[in-house]
């Protein structure tokens, strides 16, 4: 595995402050967006691979996570604000070119950012989240509705924070291990960092507000009304087939929304692709980015 010293910086952007893990150098930024309930550290084993390809790599703790700004209202986590955060980070980097990578919630933001063409992108990498249009369509199927039960629970005030926050937020890493296909290999320091983040005052509320803003706050509905222009950016989509939260069929027909799509299914891999199949993930990143950027 490639090595690279990973440093931490505080970066002001979009009126917020972001705790950013950094690695590598160059004029092209690889901006890595983590998901729920993870933290920026989830990209640790991918960052050296990206740096070895010549990228300056940033993995921010997104708003509400880590030492980044933590606004308190549901509307503060509207998808429009999350996209503006990405734009602000890109601007703050001063990079000439950008590759955007996202997993889970980070992938939702990345999809929308690419669709709305907020800033030019060289390439897009999506890990285990369907295109938002396909996800909305798939929610009509009972199987996906059942898999998304937790998102409905998260719409209830206070209760999910209390359930997940008991015993120092111990349930958060346990849920990741239960749904991983390689729990013995899952990095323990990442699990601890994820738990410690969720245990911070106000952190779980902020994290769950992402879901509330998307559903109860109308973020998904607003995006649907705007329509889904074809994504022209070369796009790699990695999909762990043993995802307990999102059905494989949510990926079908993604090429209706992406002109240049490379879709790779990973058998025996869960939603936590970067941890379950670190080397395979890095191999796919190397192959795609060498050929498409």
C-alpha positions as CSV (number, residue, x, y, z in Angstrom):
1,X,0.0,0.0,0.0
2,X,1.3,3.5,-0.9
3,X,2.3,5.7,2.0
4,X,1.8,9.4,2.6
5,X,1.9,11.5,5.7
6,X,-1.7,12.6,6.6
7,X,-2.0,16.0,8.3
8,X,-4.9,17.8,9.7
9,X,-5.8,21.4,8.9
10,X,-8.7,23.8,9.7
11,X,-10.0,25.3,6.5
12,X,-12.5,28.2,6.5
13,X,-15.1,27.8,3.7
14,X,-18.7,28.8,3.0
15,X,-18.9,30.6,6.3
16,X,-18.0,27.4,8.2
17,X,-14.7,25.9,9.5
18,X,-13.8,22.4,8.4
19,X,-11.4,20.0,9.9
20,X,-9.6,18.5,6.9
21,X,-7.3,15.6,6.6
22,X,-4.7,16.4,3.9
23,X,-2.2,14.3,1.9
24,X,-0.1,14.8,-1.2
25,X,0.4,17.8,-3.5
26,X,-0.5,19.0,-7.0
27,X,-2.8,21.2,-8.9
28,X,-5.6,18.6,-9.0
29,X,-7.7,18.2,-5.8
30,X,-9.2,14.8,-4.9
31,X,-11.9,15.8,-2.5
32,X,-13.2,12.9,-0.5
33,X,-16.7,13.1,1.2
34,X,-17.5,10.7,4.0
35,X,-20.9,9.3,4.9
36,X,-23.0,8.5,8.0
37,X,-21.9,7.8,10.7
38,X,-18.3,7.8,9.6
39,X,-15.7,10.5,9.8
40,X,-13.0,11.7,7.4
41,X,-10.7,9.1,8.7
42,X,-12.7,6.5,6.7
43,X,-10.7,7.7,3.7
44,X,-7.3,7.1,5.4
45,X,-6.4,4.0,3.4
46,X,-7.4,5.6,0.1
47,X,-5.7,8.9,0.5
48,X,-2.1,7.6,-0.1
49,X,-3.3,5.9,-3.3
50,X,-4.7,9.1,-4.6
51,X,-1.6,11.1,-3.6
52,X,0.6,8.6,-5.4
53,X,-1.5,9.3,-8.6
54,X,-0.5,13.0,-8.3
55,X,-3.5,14.4,-6.4
56,X,-3.6,16.8,-3.5
57,X,-6.1,14.9,-1.3
58,X,-8.5,16.5,1.1
59,X,-10.9,14.5,3.3
60,X,-13.0,16.9,5.3
61,X,-15.1,16.2,8.3
62,X,-18.3,17.6,6.9
63,X,-20.5,20.0,8.8
64,X,-21.7,18.5,12.0
65,X,-18.8,16.1,12.3
66,X,-15.5,16.1,14.1
67,X,-14.0,19.6,14.8
68,X,-15.9,21.1,11.9
69,X,-18.6,23.7,12.4
70,X,-21.8,22.2,13.9
71,X,-24.9,24.4,13.2
72,X,-27.9,23.5,15.3
73,X,-31.0,23.8,13.0
74,X,-32.4,21.2,10.6
75,X,-32.4,23.7,7.7
76,X,-28.6,24.2,8.3
77,X,-28.2,20.7,6.8
78,X,-30.2,21.3,3.6
79,X,-28.6,19.7,0.5
80,X,-28.0,23.2,-0.9
81,X,-25.8,24.1,2.1
82,X,-23.9,20.8,1.8
83,X,-23.2,21.4,-1.9
84,X,-22.1,25.0,-1.1
85,X,-19.7,23.6,1.5
86,X,-18.1,21.5,-1.2
87,X,-17.8,24.5,-3.5
88,X,-16.3,26.5,-0.7
89,X,-13.7,23.8,0.0
90,X,-12.8,23.6,-3.7
91,X,-12.4,27.4,-3.8
92,X,-10.3,27.4,-0.6
93,X,-8.0,24.8,-2.1
94,X,-7.1,26.9,-5.1
95,X,-6.9,23.8,-7.2
96,X,-7.1,24.0,-10.9
97,X,-8.9,20.7,-11.4
98,X,-11.1,18.6,-9.1
99,X,-12.0,14.9,-8.7
100,X,-14.9,14.4,-6.4
101,X,-15.3,11.2,-4.4
102,X,-18.2,10.3,-2.1
103,X,-19.4,7.4,0.0
104,X,-22.8,7.0,1.5
105,X,-24.1,10.5,2.4
106,X,-21.0,12.0,0.8
107,X,-22.0,10.3,-2.4
108,X,-25.5,11.9,-2.2
109,X,-23.8,15.3,-2.0
110,X,-21.4,14.4,-4.8
111,X,-24.2,13.2,-7.1
112,X,-26.2,16.4,-6.6
113,X,-23.0,18.5,-6.9
114,X,-22.2,16.9,-10.3
115,X,-25.8,17.2,-11.5
116,X,-26.1,20.9,-10.7
117,X,-22.6,21.6,-12.1
118,X,-21.7,23.8,-9.1
119,X,-18.0,23.7,-10.0
120,X,-16.3,21.9,-12.9
121,X,-15.2,18.4,-12.2
122,X,-12.6,16.2,-14.0
123,X,-14.1,12.9,-12.6
124,X,-16.7,11.6,-10.1
125,X,-16.4,8.6,-7.9
126,X,-19.5,7.2,-6.1
127,X,-19.4,4.4,-3.5
128,X,-22.6,2.6,-2.6
129,X,-25.2,5.2,-3.1
130,X,-27.6,5.2,-6.1
131,X,-28.2,8.2,-8.2
132,X,-30.9,10.2,-6.4
133,X,-33.5,9.7,-9.2
134,X,-33.0,5.9,-9.1
135,X,-33.2,6.0,-5.3
136,X,-36.5,7.9,-5.4
137,X,-37.9,5.4,-7.9
138,X,-36.7,2.4,-5.9
139,X,-38.5,3.6,-2.7
140,X,-41.7,2.5,-4.4
141,X,-40.5,-1.1,-4.0
142,X,-41.2,-2.7,-0.6
143,X,-37.8,-4.2,-0.4
144,X,-36.0,-0.8,-0.5
145,X,-38.6,0.8,1.8
146,X,-37.8,-1.8,4.4
147,X,-34.0,-1.3,4.0
148,X,-34.6,2.5,4.5
149,X,-36.5,2.1,7.8
150,X,-33.9,3.9,9.8
151,X,-34.2,7.0,7.7
152,X,-37.9,7.2,8.6
153,X,-37.0,6.6,12.3
154,X,-34.6,9.6,12.0
155,X,-37.4,11.9,11.2
156,X,-38.7,11.6,14.8
157,X,-37.4,14.4,17.1
158,X,-35.0,13.4,19.9
159,X,-35.6,9.7,20.0
160,X,-32.9,8.5,17.5
161,X,-30.3,10.6,19.2
162,X,-31.1,9.1,22.6
163,X,-31.1,5.6,21.2
164,X,-27.8,5.9,19.4
165,X,-26.2,8.0,22.1
166,X,-26.5,5.6,25.0
167,X,-23.4,4.2,26.6
168,X,-21.1,6.7,24.9
169,X,-22.7,6.1,21.4
170,X,-21.5,2.4,21.5
171,X,-24.3,1.4,19.2
172,X,-22.8,3.4,16.3
173,X,-19.7,1.3,15.7
174,X,-21.6,-1.9,16.6
175,X,-24.0,-1.2,13.8
176,X,-21.1,-0.8,11.3
177,X,-19.6,-4.1,12.4
178,X,-22.9,-6.0,12.2
179,X,-23.4,-4.9,8.6
180,X,-19.8,-5.4,7.5
181,X,-18.7,-8.6,5.6
182,X,-15.2,-8.2,7.1
183,X,-15.8,-7.2,10.7
184,X,-12.6,-8.8,12.0
185,X,-10.6,-6.6,9.6
186,X,-12.5,-3.4,10.2
187,X,-10.0,-0.9,11.7
188,X,-10.6,-0.6,15.4
189,X,-9.2,3.0,15.6
190,X,-11.7,4.0,12.9
191,X,-14.5,2.5,14.9
192,X,-13.4,4.3,18.0
193,X,-13.0,7.6,16.1
194,X,-16.5,7.2,14.8
195,X,-17.9,6.4,18.3
196,X,-16.0,9.3,19.9
197,X,-17.3,11.7,17.2
198,X,-20.9,10.6,17.8
199,X,-20.5,10.9,21.5
200,X,-19.6,14.6,21.3
201,X,-22.2,17.1,22.5
202,X,-24.7,17.8,19.7
203,X,-23.0,15.6,17.2
204,X,-25.7,12.9,16.7
205,X,-28.3,15.6,16.4
206,X,-26.3,17.3,13.7
207,X,-25.6,14.0,11.9
208,X,-29.3,13.0,11.9
209,X,-30.3,16.5,10.8
210,X,-28.9,15.6,7.4
211,X,-31.7,13.0,7.0
212,X,-34.3,15.3,8.4
213,X,-33.3,18.1,6.1
214,X,-33.4,15.8,3.1
215,X,-36.8,14.2,3.8
216,X,-38.8,16.3,6.3
217,X,-37.1,19.5,5.1
218,X,-37.9,18.8,1.5
219,X,-34.4,18.7,0.1
220,X,-35.0,15.6,-2.0
221,X,-38.3,17.0,-3.2
222,X,-36.6,20.3,-4.3
223,X,-33.9,18.4,-6.2
224,X,-36.6,16.2,-7.9
225,X,-38.4,19.3,-9.1
226,X,-35.2,20.7,-10.6
227,X,-34.9,17.5,-12.7
228,X,-31.8,15.4,-13.4
229,X,-29.7,16.7,-16.3
230,X,-27.3,14.2,-17.7
231,X,-24.0,14.0,-15.9
232,X,-21.2,14.5,-18.5
233,X,-18.3,13.9,-16.1
234,X,-16.6,10.4,-16.3
235,X,-18.0,8.5,-13.4
236,X,-16.9,5.4,-11.5
237,X,-19.5,3.7,-9.3
238,X,-18.4,1.0,-6.9
239,X,-21.0,-1.2,-5.4
240,X,-20.6,-3.7,-2.6
241,X,-23.3,-6.3,-3.4
242,X,-23.9,-7.2,0.3
243,X,-25.2,-3.7,1.2
244,X,-27.8,-4.1,4.0
245,X,-29.1,-0.6,3.4
246,X,-29.4,-0.2,-0.3
247,X,-30.6,-2.9,-2.8
248,X,-28.5,-3.7,-5.9
249,X,-31.4,-2.9,-8.1
250,X,-31.1,0.7,-7.1
251,X,-28.1,0.9,-9.4
252,X,-29.9,-0.4,-12.5
253,X,-30.3,2.0,-15.4
254,X,-27.9,4.5,-13.8
255,X,-26.6,5.0,-17.4
256,X,-29.8,6.9,-18.1
257,X,-28.4,9.7,-15.9
258,X,-24.6,9.4,-16.6
259,X,-23.2,9.6,-20.1
260,X,-19.8,8.0,-19.2
261,X,-20.4,5.5,-16.5
262,X,-18.1,2.7,-15.2
263,X,-20.1,0.5,-12.8
264,X,-18.2,-2.1,-10.8
265,X,-20.0,-4.6,-8.6
266,X,-18.0,-6.1,-5.7
267,X,-19.3,-9.5,-4.6
268,X,-19.1,-10.3,-1.0
269,X,-18.5,-6.7,0.0
270,X,-20.8,-4.7,2.2
271,X,-21.8,-1.0,2.3
272,X,-18.5,-0.3,3.9
273,X,-16.5,-0.8,0.7
274,X,-13.4,1.1,1.8
275,X,-13.0,-1.0,4.9
276,X,-14.2,-4.4,3.6
277,X,-12.3,-4.3,0.4
278,X,-9.6,-1.7,0.8
279,X,-7.2,-3.0,-1.8
280,X,-9.9,-3.7,-4.4
281,X,-11.2,-0.2,-3.9
282,X,-7.8,1.3,-4.4
283,X,-7.2,-0.9,-7.5
284,X,-10.4,0.4,-9.0
285,X,-9.5,4.0,-8.2
286,X,-6.1,3.6,-9.8
287,X,-7.5,2.0,-13.0
288,X,-10.3,4.6,-13.4
289,X,-8.3,7.7,-12.6
290,X,-5.4,6.7,-14.8
291,X,-7.7,6.2,-17.8
292,X,-10.2,9.0,-17.3
293,X,-8.3,12.0,-16.0
